[in-house]
Amino acid sequence: MKVLGFRGDPKAPRYAVVSEVAGGYTLINDISDNKLSVPAAIGEDADAERLEWLYREVLAIFDAHPGIEKVVIKQNDYTQSDTKAKRKSAHADAAVVLACAHRNVPVELKIYSSMQTTSKQTKEHAEGRVGKTDKYWDAKMADAVNAAWWGLRHP
């Protein structure tokens, strides 16, 4: 089984493609693309253009990694002090959900407590469960890895 984990971010959403074979987990894109950097030509307030770009990027991920059976999005844990960045991340999540709908791929949205991790432990857990990327390893990438891992553990 293969699952796409996604973590929205206003400037560079992250994704992890993880497969499971005989109880072993493999991070398929550990040395390849995993960071979707928004093109400089798309301005900070060009929300529609940004969402269309991300939608197309997600479809390209599906094409590059055939056989993705599910997508799990690590969404923001909302608080009283939500920010513009969190709202833009939520927009990114919506673009992913739309791309999944158009490809008939089931999608789930999770927060830390539903993925058996915390913001402080996400990198440690991702490394221990699946592994880490060679480039751009940070908490957001770890969130994407943990989301994909959770999706494989709960088919």
QUICORUR-V252742 format. One line per field, one symbol per residue. phi: phi as a letter, one per 30 degrees, with the letter a starting at -180 (. if undefined). Layout:
phi = ???
This chain:
phi = .bbccbbdadcaebbbcbcbbhiccbddcdcceabcddeedcdecdedddddddeddddddeddbejdcabbcdddddbdcdbdddddddddedddedddddchcdbbcbceddchabddcedddddddbkbddbhdaddddedddddeddddbd
